[in-house]
Amino acid sequence: MGFVRTPDEVARIQAVLRQPRFVGSEMLMVEYLTRPQAIAAVLPPGFEPVSEPIVTAMVGRWRSNCVGDYCGGAIYVPARYKGIEAPYVLAMYMDSDPAIMFGRDVFGEPKKRASSNLYHQGNAMHGFVERSGVRLIDIRAVLEKDLGPGKASGANFNIKATPAADGASCEDDAVVTLAEFDNVLSVRREGTATLTLGSSDHDPVSDLEIVSVRGASYLEGDLIARAKAIGRIPKNAFFPYLLGRMDDWSRLDTEHSVRAN
């Protein structure tokens, strides 16, 4: 192993990149209704809202063939792009560097570092995501309906983009990706939940107002993933959305705060 991979190493890594596996997964999800204008405000150019403004908040943990074990959570909003309807990953948080780098660099997921955990007590569950002392997602659920094992497929939209070296815009046009999942589920449960969202200067999660909570679901199983590029967004049009996926660098100024003191 070195700074330049050998042909054998390249082939081994390519095999994982083509078919990452996230196994032994545990995912607690809550769907809630928000305001239609809240969805419209966060969708990038080329994306359209769907009929119902239903947001999904998720907390989970996984094992994998590519990034080790990790915990995290996400916020998904419904969208349509080029006739495809799927959740758009608005915000995503993970507790390990490999999980952040793989998802961000390969799929284009808007991942940030945060602490997260998921707790069981009988039919009750509690999951949270916390970053810089702010509880961004907090789910408390009671899951009494057992649906048994099953199979399901799913997909979500992500966007790959990087800032230009001079900070003026994106380095190039943003790439829209579609991540698709084949899920073999050993546990499926449904129930009720309470959901609390928080915000900071860097993570305005609670801007997606909770109008009413629809319900909770919990899944255990294996997720086999693949992703592909399906479109592009002009770099200047996407730049405000790219900055919104990152921390607000202008609010992390310690140079002037030191001088002021």
Secondary structure, 3 states (H helix, E strand, C coil): CCCCCCHHHHHHHHHHHHCCEEEEEEEEEEEEECCHHHHHHHCCCCCECCCCCEEEEEEEEEEECCCCCEEEEEEEEEEEECCEEEEEEEEEEECCHHHHHHHHHHHCCCEEECEEEEEEECCEEEEEEEECCEEEEEEEEEEEEECCCEEEEEEEEEEECCECCCCCCECCCEEEEEEEEEEEEEEEEEEEEEEEECCCCCCCHHHCCCCEEEEEEEEEEEEEEEEEEEEEECHHHHHHHHHHHCCCHHHCCCHHHHHHC
